[in-house]
């Protein structure tokens, strides 16, 4: 029986996840109870749980490269303009716009004024009397409780020609970084502000305050192309190391790899920071740990987990009272959908309230679904990053309301380690599909959803619908299954039939009732090329569902015969086995004939020795 290794998020203590902030430090004075950090000339975080030799190596390295850290705006040299400079290109239709300032909360005024003075002293901004565009400021609360002064550049952004430089996919970063021995997490100090604005564009980003108008000399937050500019800078800076032992997502830099090479790799990254004058924030840097928070997830030597802090925040959310509150909490939950076996189905009833034509009414059924979703989030598994040298396993299933799939890889013949969970609900037309069509649709959904993992790699489909192991090898197939077959032939896979109770993880994907309509799933596909599909047939014909499945409905073999000679064969193809009262010789005979028959769009077909499918008719 196939088992799944799925340690719970709330039992991660067994994995020995190292805390991001250490409890003590070798350089703190005895009895000191302030923030735990190693003191050089300034402050840098170094983990406590390290061998003395490792500690000395880290401390020496950080002392040697202490110039890379900034503790104030004045410490930032800024990236030289010949290396990177932000330019603002506007559409030909753009016309300068001067906006009025927003009213400011009286309690914020003094804090904002001090921040403006700090930016002036650091030469980040300067007063202006002439400007083309003028935008108002907004105040944003940061995670640490401090305030950030931002500028509302939405009007300017509307007329800015967009820079479509690629920002990395978070999933790609997590898959690459997880399951390593050592990690270092570094953060740029006020990242965007390290890049200069092209002098000719400074008049476009002027902003108004109660103390006059100012313009930025450095790239501020809020410009539509700022992420692209900064991502281009870090990719150009660390190009030799990206994908080897380093990943960069905007101003979050992660170094990963083996413990014996970690110091050398860290030194290479610090050298690049010095060369391009990229300053790091010591308060957000953590050096040489075995686990840590990266882009809202925890990565460690065991794999990828949800951040317990964020999950706990979701769990403590009260029932939403309006659509805006619902969108906020469901947006938080949706961030972790790859961890949840049947997320879309669980969230369907609640998400239905987001529709504009639906009156927002929080019912007991909504609360029950909401509580169940929070419970599932708290039980999230550890996901494993893919091993590209191993075969992939894809477990699929379908029901009357949903299709789903699980991407995994085998740890041993009986244990699969999950990589990704996927699920989607069916629309009205798909609910009318035959069982075989829905099961085939689940396979199509899987290859679309997991294409970055499956394309160009061999994998095994585990299905609990026996007919699929034959129909995909038929010659004359028409209709939607024929179209789907062309799409599937782009991939190199084998199909293996598994009992529903053995394929239980995928089988659970679609076993929750739901009451809502969903968007149509596009089953079109691009130009395909054909490959061989190896079909692995089972040695015996066994049930595709648990023997206690209510779908049996207490039917008997004699009852099936009343529906005509086709009914028992249809039943066998759909359910995977005949009723228990079927005589043994009948079971044996039909098992021998089973491979010759198939259901296509509800019609029974038989394949002759000439490999031609012929539709069956009642006598």
C-alpha positions as semicolon CSV with decimal commas, in nm:
position;residue;x (nm);y (nm);z (nm)
1;X;0,000;0,000;0,000
2;X;0,135;0,342;-0,098
3;X;0,211;0,567;0,197
4;X;0,281;0,936;0,211
5;X;0,549;1,103;0,417
6;X;0,369;1,419;0,530
7;X;0,509;1,560;0,858
8;X;0,278;1,823;1,002
9;X;0,365;2,190;1,013
10;X;0,304;2,183;1,387
11;X;0,549;1,898;1,451
12;X;0,845;2,065;1,287
13;X;1,032;2,067;1,616
14;X;1,141;1,716;1,524
15;X;1,324;1,861;1,225
16;X;1,535;2,085;1,449
17;X;1,453;2,410;1,271
18;X;1,698;2,671;1,387
19;X;1,549;3,001;1,509
20;X;1,609;3,308;1,300
21;X;1,716;3,514;1,603
22;X;1,962;3,342;1,836
23;X;1,916;3,338;2,210
24;X;2,271;3,443;2,291
25;X;2,584;3,575;2,129
26;X;2,955;3,538;2,202
27;X;3,018;3,913;2,206
28;X;2,736;4,024;2,440
29;X;2,834;4,140;2,786
30;X;2,730;3,919;3,075
31;X;2,377;3,998;3,190
32;X;2,289;4,190;2,874
33;X;1,926;4,129;2,771
34;X;1,890;4,347;2,462
35;X;1,856;4,214;2,106
36;X;2,098;3,922;2,067
37;X;2,358;4,003;1,805
38;X;2,731;3,992;1,760
39;X;2,901;4,329;1,812
40;X;3,178;4,436;1,579
41;X;3,214;4,806;1,517
42;X;2,844;4,774;1,440
43;X;2,583;4,495;1,469
44;X;2,544;4,175;1,274
45;X;2,342;3,861;1,347
46;X;2,538;3,538;1,385
47;X;2,377;3,211;1,496
48;X;2,458;3,073;1,837
49;X;2,430;2,701;1,757
50;X;2,760;2,673;1,578
51;X;3,089;2,504;1,653
52;X;3,349;2,742;1,791
53;X;3,561;2,714;1,475
54;X;3,260;2,798;1,257
55;X;3,175;3,097;1,476
56;X;3,527;3,231;1,446
57;X;3,518;3,187;1,071
58;X;3,191;3,378;1,036
59;X;3,299;3,659;1,269
60;X;3,632;3,704;1,092
61;X;3,464;3,712;0,751
62;X;3,207;3,970;0,860
63;X;3,473;4,188;1,018
64;X;3,676;4,174;0,697
65;X;3,373;4,288;0,496
66;X;3,206;4,516;0,751
67;X;3,202;4,796;0,491
68;X;2,921;4,617;0,309
69;X;2,677;4,690;0,595
70;X;2,480;5,011;0,639
71;X;2,326;5,118;0,970
72;X;2,194;5,455;0,855
73;X;2,110;5,623;0,527
74;X;2,444;5,805;0,543
75;X;2,629;5,472;0,538
76;X;2,490;5,392;0,193
77;X;2,726;5,488;-0,087
78;X;2,475;5,399;-0,354
79;X;2,523;5,201;-0,672
80;X;2,736;5,394;-0,927
81;X;2,519;5,528;-1,212
82;X;2,738;5,360;-1,473
83;X;2,634;5,026;-1,321
84;X;2,265;5,099;-1,273
85;X;2,044;5,405;-1,313
86;X;1,666;5,428;-1,312
87;X;1,505;5,603;-1,607
88;X;1,139;5,694;-1,652
89;X;1,006;5,676;-2,006
90;X;0,657;5,814;-2,059
91;X;0,396;5,744;-2,323
92;X;0,364;6,008;-2,599
93;X;0,015;6,087;-2,469
94;X;0,141;6,171;-2,118
95;X;0,070;6,521;-1,990
96;X;0,227;6,657;-1,669
97;X;-0,006;6,646;-1,369
98;X;0,021;6,841;-1,043
99;X;-0,178;6,684;-0,758
100;X;-0,286;6,828;-0,425
101;X;-0,147;6,676;-0,103
102;X;-0,351;6,433;0,105
103;X;-0,457;6,533;0,456
104;X;-0,220;6,385;0,711
105;X;-0,297;6,232;1,050
106;X;-0,182;6,480;1,312
107;X;-0,006;6,206;1,512
108;X;0,211;6,122;1,210
109;X;0,325;6,476;1,129
110;X;0,629;6,489;1,356
111;X;0,746;6,142;1,252
112;X;0,707;6,226;0,883
113;X;0,897;6,552;0,927
114;X;1,188;6,369;1,091
115;X;1,192;6,114;0,810
116;X;1,200;6,392;0,550
117;X;1,496;6,549;0,731
118;X;1,680;6,215;0,740
119;X;1,627;6,170;0,366
120;X;1,756;6,523;0,302
121;X;2,067;6,470;0,514
122;X;2,141;6,148;0,325
123;X;2,099;6,332;-0,009
124;X;1,817;6,097;-0,108
125;X;1,587;6,394;-0,171
126;X;1,633;6,763;-0,233
127;X;1,393;7,062;-0,237
128;X;1,261;7,175;-0,574
129;X;1,076;7,482;-0,695
130;X;1,016;7,368;-1,051
131;X;0,865;7,035;-1,146
132;X;0,671;6,867;-1,426
133;X;0,476;6,623;-1,212
134;X;0,381;6,654;-0,846
135;X;0,250;6,362;-0,639
136;X;0,118;6,339;-0,280
137;X;0,278;6,136;0,001
138;X;0,119;5,844;0,187
139;X;0,221;5,686;0,518
140;X;0,267;5,308;0,536
141;X;0,322;5,101;0,851
142;X;0,616;4,858;0,835
143;X;0,633;4,513;0,998
144;X;0,854;4,646;1,278
145;X;0,596;4,911;1,369
146;X;0,788;5,198;1,214
147;X;0,641;5,429;0,952
148;X;0,755;5,449;0,592
149;X;0,698;5,766;0,391
150;X;0,592;5,674;0,040
151;X;0,473;5,872;-0,257
152;X;0,153;5,796;-0,445
153;X;0,287;5,767;-0,800
154;X;-0,022;5,598;-0,945
155;X;-0,097;5,879;-1,190
156;X;0,263;5,887;-1,310
157;X;0,267;5,508;-1,340
158;X;-0,038;5,516;-1,567
159;X;0,166;5,696;-1,832
160;X;0,495;5,513;-1,775
161;X;0,616;5,270;-2,043
162;X;0,642;4,942;-1,855
163;X;0,971;4,755;-1,817
164;X;0,881;4,386;-1,838
165;X;1,201;4,247;-1,692
166;X;1,135;3,901;-1,549
167;X;1,087;3,874;-1,173
168;X;1,169;3,516;-1,058
169;X;0,890;3,274;-0,969
170;X;0,876;3,214;-0,596
171;X;0,813;2,840;-0,647
172;X;1,128;2,812;-0,859
173;X;1,335;2,977;-0,587
174;X;1,193;2,755;-0,311
175;X;1,244;2,438;-0,515
176;X;1,606;2,530;-0,581
177;X;1,700;2,643;-0,231
178;X;1,529;2,385;-0,007
179;X;1,696;2,075;0,142
180;X;2,042;2,222;0,187
181;X;2,287;2,201;0,475
182;X;2,356;2,571;0,527
183;X;2,182;2,901;0,455
184;X;2,260;3,269;0,474
185;X;1,984;3,526;0,430
186;X;2,084;3,881;0,338
187;X;1,869;4,187;0,283
188;X;1,953;4,509;0,104
189;X;1,942;4,824;0,316
190;X;1,655;5,034;0,183
191;X;1,714;4,850;-0,143
192;X;1,552;5,074;-0,403
193;X;1,711;5,387;-0,255
194;X;2,056;5,255;-0,351
195;X;1,987;5,324;-0,721
196;X;2,017;5,674;-0,866
197;X;1,746;5,844;-1,070
198;X;1,853;5,975;-1,410
199;X;1,893;6,355;-1,363
200;X;1,663;6,432;-1,657
201;X;1,381;6,236;-1,488
202;X;1,401;6,386;-1,139
203;X;1,135;6,649;-1,213
204;X;0,888;6,370;-1,288
205;X;0,902;6,228;-0,937
206;X;0,861;6,544;-0,729
207;X;0,627;6,516;-0,430
208;X;0,450;6,764;-0,206
209;X;0,469;6,780;0,176
210;X;0,349;7,035;0,434
211;X;0,709;7,161;0,435
212;X;0,746;7,212;0,062
213;X;0,810;7,016;-0,257
214;X;1,096;6,769;-0,293
215;X;1,233;6,538;-0,560
216;X;1,414;6,208;-0,523
217;X;1,777;6,171;-0,626
218;X;1,750;5,796;-0,553
219;X;1,489;5,550;-0,678
220;X;1,189;5,557;-0,442
221;X;0,930;5,292;-0,362
222;X;0,611;5,313;-0,564
223;X;0,744;5,357;-0,916
224;X;0,602;5,089;-1,146
225;X;0,939;4,997;-1,298
226;X;1,141;5,008;-0,975
227;X;1,122;4,629;-0,915
228;X;1,243;4,558;-1,269
229;X;1,534;4,799;-1,235
230;X;1,647;4,654;-0,904
231;X;1,604;4,292;-1,015
232;X;1,816;4,367;-1,322
233;X;2,084;4,512;-1,094
234;X;2,103;4,207;-0,865
235;X;2,097;3,960;-1,154
236;X;2,378;4,147;-1,328
237;X;2,572;4,164;-1,001
238;X;2,541;3,798;-0,902
239;X;2,499;3,642;-1,248
240;X;2,791;3,400;-1,197
241;X;2,640;3,265;-0,877
242;X;2,264;3,264;-0,947
243;X;2,145;2,904;-0,962
244;X;2,480;2,772;-0,840
245;X;2,474;2,866;-0,473
246;X;2,266;3,184;-0,468
247;X;1,917;3,313;-0,543
248;X;1,800;3,674;-0,548
249;X;1,445;3,807;-0,532
250;X;1,465;4,187;-0,542
251;X;1,662;4,281;-0,227
252;X;1,636;3,936;-0,064
253;X;1,957;3,741;-0,125
254;X;1,987;3,375;-0,023
255;X;2,306;3,171;-0,020
256;X;2,262;2,796;0,010
257;X;2,468;2,481;-0,021
258;X;2,696;2,249;0,170
259;X;2,843;2,346;0,505
260;X;3,204;2,295;0,399
261;X;3,178;2,551;0,116
262;X;2,943;2,801;0,278
263;X;3,202;3,052;0,399
264;X;3,374;3,065;0,060
265;X;3,041;3,115;-0,116
266;X;2,938;3,385;0,129
267;X;3,266;3,568;0,073
268;X;3,214;3,565;-0,304
269;X;2,871;3,727;-0,260
270;X;3,005;3,992;-0,021
271;X;3,283;4,078;-0,267
272;X;3,023;4,138;-0,539
273;X;2,825;4,362;-0,304
274;X;3,135;4,571;-0,239
275;X;3,224;4,593;-0,608
276;X;2,881;4,734;-0,698
277;X;2,840;4,921;-0,367
278;X;2,524;4,733;-0,267
279;X;2,469;4,789;0,105
280;X;2,319;4,523;0,334
281;X;2,093;4,569;0,635
282;X;2,257;4,395;0,935
283;X;1,930;4,383;1,129
284;X;1,776;4,162;0,859
285;X;2,077;3,942;0,780
286;X;2,117;3,593;0,925
287;X;2,436;3,402;0,858
288;X;2,497;3,027;0,838
289;X;2,179;2,870;0,971
290;X;2,008;2,540;0,895
291;X;1,666;2,694;0,828
292;X;1,495;3,027;0,789
293;X;1,207;3,227;0,647
294;X;1,229;3,296;0,274
295;X;0,957;3,478;0,080
296;X;0,686;3,377;0,329
297;X;0,793;3,012;0,356
298;X;1,031;2,819;0,577
299;X;1,312;2,634;0,405
300;X;1,524;2,375;0,581
301;X;1,715;2,053;0,524
302;X;1,384;1,862;0,520
303;X;1,206;2,072;0,257
304;X;0,958;2,359;0,234
305;X;0,700;2,453;0,498
306;X;0,444;2,722;0,558
307;X;0,557;2,998;0,792
308;X;0,388;2,910;1,126
309;X;0,367;3,279;1,214
310;X;0,165;3,358;0,904
311;X;-0,050;3,047;0,948
312;X;-0,125;3,141;1,306
313;X;-0,228;3,487;1,188
314;X;-0,476;3,327;0,948
315;X;-0,605;3,091;1,218
316;X;-0,678;3,385;1,449
317;X;-0,877;3,573;1,185
318;X;-1,241;3,620;1,290
319;X;-1,528;3,558;1,053
320;X;-1,525;3,832;0,785
321;X;-1,814;4,078;0,799
322;X;-1,784;4,216;0,447
323;X;-1,637;4,133;0,107
324;X;-1,320;4,338;0,164
325;X;-1,233;4,149;0,483
326;X;-1,305;3,819;0,307
327;X;-1,074;3,907;0,018
328;X;-0,796;3,998;0,260
329;X;-0,806;3,676;0,462
330;X;-0,857;3,452;0,159
331;X;-0,567;3,624;-0,013
332;X;-0,350;3,526;0,283
333;X;-0,477;3,166;0,269
334;X;-0,439;3,144;-0,109
335;X;-0,066;3,211;-0,072
336;X;-0,032;2,858;0,071
337;X;-0,257;2,670;-0,169
338;X;0,024;2,443;-0,296
339;X;0,032;2,280;0,051
340;X;-0,338;2,197;0,075
341;X;-0,471;1,874;-0,070
342;X;-0,803;2,017;-0,189
343;X;-0,770;2,392;-0,136
344;X;-1,000;2,506;-0,418
345;X;-1,282;2,278;-0,306
346;X;-1,241;2,376;0,059
347;X;-1,246;2,745;-0,028
348;X;-1,520;2,728;-0,293
349;X;-1,818;2,802;-0,067
350;X;-1,643;3,097;0,096
351;X;-1,502;3,236;-0,228
352;X;-1,850;3,232;-0,382
353;X;-1,928;3,536;-0,165
354;X;-1,671;3,737;-0,360
355;X;-1,893;3,742;-0,666
356;X;-2,041;4,081;-0,741
357;X;-2,388;3,943;-0,805
358;X;-2,394;3,750;-0,475
359;X;-2,522;3,912;-0,156
360;X;-2,262;3,881;0,119
361;X;-2,418;3,664;0,389
362;X;-2,197;3,468;0,627
363;X;-2,387;3,149;0,702
364;X;-2,310;2,861;0,943
365;X;-2,205;2,661;0,636
366;X;-1,955;2,934;0,545
367;X;-1,817;2,934;0,898
368;X;-1,782;2,555;0,889
369;X;-1,592;2,572;0,560
370;X;-1,379;2,859;0,693
371;X;-1,287;2,664;1,007
372;X;-1,206;2,353;0,804
373;X;-0,976;2,553;0,577
374;X;-0,792;2,697;0,877
375;X;-0,760;2,348;1,023
376;X;-0,608;2,218;0,699
377;X;-0,363;2,508;0,694
378;X;-0,244;2,415;1,042
379;X;-0,184;2,058;0,926
380;X;0,016;2,149;0,618
381;X;0,287;1,900;0,520
382;X;0,653;1,946;0,447
383;X;0,691;1,966;0,071
384;X;1,002;1,831;-0,096
385;X;1,179;2,012;-0,377
386;X;1,210;1,806;-0,696
387;X;1,507;1,579;-0,756
388;X;1,561;1,616;-1,129
389;X;1,748;1,286;-1,146
390;X;1,447;1,088;-1,022
391;X;1,120;0,992;-1,187
392;X;0,806;1,189;-1,096
393;X;0,480;1,038;-0,974
394;X;0,149;1,209;-1,051
395;X;-0,158;1,090;-0,861
396;X;-0,489;1,205;-1,013
397;X;-0,855;1,164;-0,933
398;X;-1,192;1,311;-1,024
399;X;-1,542;1,321;-0,880
400;X;-1,871;1,486;-0,966
401;X;-1,746;1,826;-0,847
402;X;-1,368;1,847;-0,887
403;X;-1,048;1,714;-1,037
404;X;-0,717;1,709;-0,858
405;X;-0,359;1,593;-0,873
406;X;-0,058;1,544;-0,650
407;X;0,297;1,574;-0,779
408;X;0,541;1,357;-0,586
409;X;0,858;1,154;-0,601
410;X;0,924;0,813;-0,449
411;X;1,134;0,782;-0,138
412;X;1,106;0,403;-0,162
413;X;0,860;0,165;-0,334
414;X;0,593;0,233;-0,071
415;X;0,645;0,598;0,021
416;X;0,597;0,904;-0,199
417;X;0,709;1,251;-0,092
418;X;0,470;1,529;-0,202
419;X;0,604;1,821;-0,403
420;X;0,288;2,006;-0,504
421;X;-0,088;1,973;-0,453
422;X;-0,333;2,094;-0,716
423;X;-0,711;2,094;-0,744
424;X;-0,987;2,271;-0,934
425;X;-1,364;2,249;-0,943
426;X;-1,571;2,152;-1,245
427;X;-1,799;2,384;-1,437
428;X;-2,153;2,291;-1,538
429;X;-2,062;2,130;-1,870
430;X;-1,777;1,931;-1,715
431;X;-2,011;1,794;-1,450
432;X;-2,199;1,624;-1,734
433;X;-1,887;1,440;-1,850
434;X;-1,874;1,064;-1,814
435;X;-1,661;0,918;-1,537
436;X;-1,388;0,831;-1,786
437;X;-1,388;1,183;-1,928
438;X;-1,359;1,342;-1,585
439;X;-1,073;1,111;-1,493
440;X;-0,900;1,199;-1,822
441;X;-0,962;1,568;-1,751
442;X;-0,779;1,522;-1,421
443;X;-0,476;1,400;-1,615
444;X;-0,496;1,699;-1,849
445;X;-0,522;1,932;-1,550
446;X;-0,216;1,767;-1,395
447;X;0,011;1,811;-1,699
448;X;-0,098;2,173;-1,738
449;X;-0,050;2,254;-1,370
450;X;0,279;2,066;-1,330
451;X;0,420;2,133;-1,678
452;X;0,740;2,303;-1,550
453;X;0,822;1,979;-1,367
454;X;0,696;1,719;-1,615
455;X;0,795;1,850;-1,957
456;X;1,103;1,666;-2,077
457;X;1,100;1,425;-1,782
458;X;0,963;1,075;-1,747
459;X;0,681;1,029;-1,499
460;X;0,413;0,784;-1,390
461;X;0,041;0,858;-1,371
462;X;-0,132;0,674;-1,087
463;X;-0,507;0,662;-1,158
464;X;-0,794;0,490;-0,979
465;X;-1,007;0,448;-1,292
466;X;-0,909;0,129;-1,469
467;X;-1,056;0,223;-1,806
468;X;-0,792;0,493;-1,853
469;X;-0,522;0,229;-1,879
470;X;-0,688;0,103;-2,199
471;X;-0,862;0,398;-2,362
472;X;-0,542;0,600;-2,397
473;X;-0,399;0,319;-2,607
474;X;-0,697;0,294;-2,842
475;X;-0,649;0,381;-3,207
476;X;-0,980;0,531;-3,312
477;X;-1,075;0,788;-3,049
478;X;-1,291;1,090;-3,125
479;X;-1,425;1,391;-2,939
480;X;-1,268;1,568;-2,646
481;X;-1,072;1,263;-2,529
482;X;-0,900;1,255;-2,869
483;X;-0,803;1,622;-2,829
484;X;-0,677;1,562;-2,478
485;X;-0,481;1,259;-2,597
486;X;-0,288;1,480;-2,839
487;X;-0,202;1,713;-2,554
488;X;-0,089;1,423;-2,334
489;X;0,130;1,283;-2,611
490;X;0,360;1,580;-2,563
491;X;0,475;1,408;-2,244
492;X;0,662;1,085;-2,174
493;X;0,467;0,889;-1,914
494;X;0,333;0,554;-1,801
495;X;-0,016;0,494;-1,660
496;X;-0,060;0,263;-1,361
497;X;-0,393;0,169;-1,208
498;X;-0,422;0,193;-0,831
499;X;-0,709;0,115;-0,599
500;X;-0,893;0,419;-0,472
501;X;-0,804;0,326;-0,116
502;X;-0,436;0,292;-0,217
503;X;-0,442;0,612;-0,418
504;X;-0,608;0,770;-0,115
505;X;-0,421;1,101;-0,112
506;X;-0,530;1,195;-0,461
507;X;-0,872;1,039;-0,402
508;X;-0,941;1,282;-0,118
509;X;-0,896;1,574;-0,356
510;X;-1,248;1,550;-0,486
511;X;-1,447;1,406;-0,198
512;X;-1,588;1,726;-0,053
513;X;-1,928;1,848;-0,165
514;X;-1,959;2,205;-0,279
515;X;-2,233;2,437;-0,401
516;X;-2,119;2,697;-0,651
517;X;-2,047;2,757;-1,018
518;X;-1,690;2,817;-1,139
519;X;-1,514;2,956;-1,439
520;X;-1,475;2,738;-1,749
521;X;-1,150;2,545;-1,787
522;X;-0,997;2,597;-2,128
523;X;-0,917;2,255;-2,274
524;X;-0,750;2,393;-2,584
525;X;-0,383;2,320;-2,639
526;X;-0,087;2,448;-2,841
527;X;0,086;2,273;-3,127
528;X;0,177;1,924;-3,012
529;X;0,435;1,673;-3,116
530;X;0,379;1,302;-3,064
531;X;0,567;1,074;-2,833
532;X;0,511;0,715;-2,732
533;X;0,291;0,657;-2,431
534;X;0,371;0,341;-2,240
535;X;0,058;0,188;-2,092
536;X;0,119;-0,042;-1,798
537;X;-0,175;-0,280;-1,753
538;X;-0,250;-0,437;-1,416
539;X;-0,213;-0,813;-1,372
540;X;-0,550;-0,841;-1,205
541;X;-0,871;-0,646;-1,225
542;X;-0,955;-0,499;-0,889
543;X;-1,195;-0,241;-0,759
544;X;-1,116;0,127;-0,811
545;X;-1,297;0,221;-0,491
546;X;-1,314;0,098;-0,136
547;X;-1,554;-0,193;-0,096
548;X;-1,758;0,018;0,144
549;X;-1,805;0,298;-0,109
550;X;-2,165;0,420;-0,097
551;X;-2,162;0,457;-0,475
552;X;-2,231;0,082;-0,494
553;X;-2,586;0,159;-0,395
554;X;-2,643;-0,205;-0,293
555;X;-2,672;-0,316;-0,661
556;X;-2,668;-0,688;-0,746
557;X;-2,562;-0,878;-1,055
558;X;-2,921;-0,992;-1,118
559;X;-3,032;-0,631;-1,097
560;X;-2,774;-0,530;-1,355
561;X;-2,896;-0,797;-1,600
562;X;-3,239;-0,634;-1,607
563;X;-3,080;-0,337;-1,786
564;X;-2,962;-0,546;-2,081
565;X;-2,641;-0,726;-2,170
566;X;-2,438;-0,401;-2,180
567;X;-2,515;-0,301;-1,823
568;X;-2,276;-0,540;-1,641
569;X;-1,989;-0,441;-1,872
570;X;-2,067;-0,071;-1,832
571;X;-2,075;-0,124;-1,456
572;X;-1,741;-0,304;-1,463
573;X;-1,576;-0,032;-1,672
574;X;-1,714;0,245;-1,451
575;X;-1,672;0,091;-1,106
576;X;-1,373;-0,132;-1,168
577;X;-1,540;-0,452;-1,043
578;X;-1,873;-0,635;-1,044
579;X;-2,116;-0,667;-0,751
580;X;-2,019;-0,918;-0,484
581;X;-2,298;-1,163;-0,576
582;X;-2,167;-1,206;-0,933
583;X;-2,085;-1,575;-0,997
584;X;-1,713;-1,648;-1,011
585;X;-1,719;-1,782;-1,367
586;X;-1,896;-1,464;-1,485
587;X;-1,634;-1,246;-1,315
588;X;-1,356;-1,447;-1,478
589;X;-1,517;-1,435;-1,822
590;X;-1,584;-1,061;-1,809
591;X;-1,235;-0,993;-1,679
592;X;-1,100;-1,164;-1,989
593;X;-1,324;-0,957;-2,217
594;X;-1,280;-0,632;-2,027
595;X;-0,978;-0,517;-2,226
596;X;-1,179;-0,530;-2,551
597;X;-1,440;-0,279;-2,433
598;X;-1,433;0,090;-2,354
599;X;-1,676;0,375;-2,283
600;X;-1,655;0,685;-2,502
601;X;-1,895;0,972;-2,432
602;X;-2,134;0,731;-2,263
603;X;-2,137;0,477;-2,548
604;X;-1,996;0,124;-2,517
605;X;-1,740;0,028;-2,784
606;X;-1,564;-0,301;-2,859
607;X;-1,224;-0,326;-3,023
608;X;-1,189;-0,612;-3,272
609;X;-0,877;-0,797;-3,380
610;X;-0,842;-0,540;-3,659
611;X;-0,803;-0,274;-3,385
612;X;-1,119;-0,096;-3,505
613;X;-1,362;0,029;-3,241
614;X;-1,727;-0,062;-3,307
615;X;-2,020;0,078;-3,113
616;X;-2,224;-0,183;-2,926
617;X;-2,603;-0,200;-2,966
618;X;-2,866;-0,381;-2,762
619;X;-3,009;-0,696;-2,915
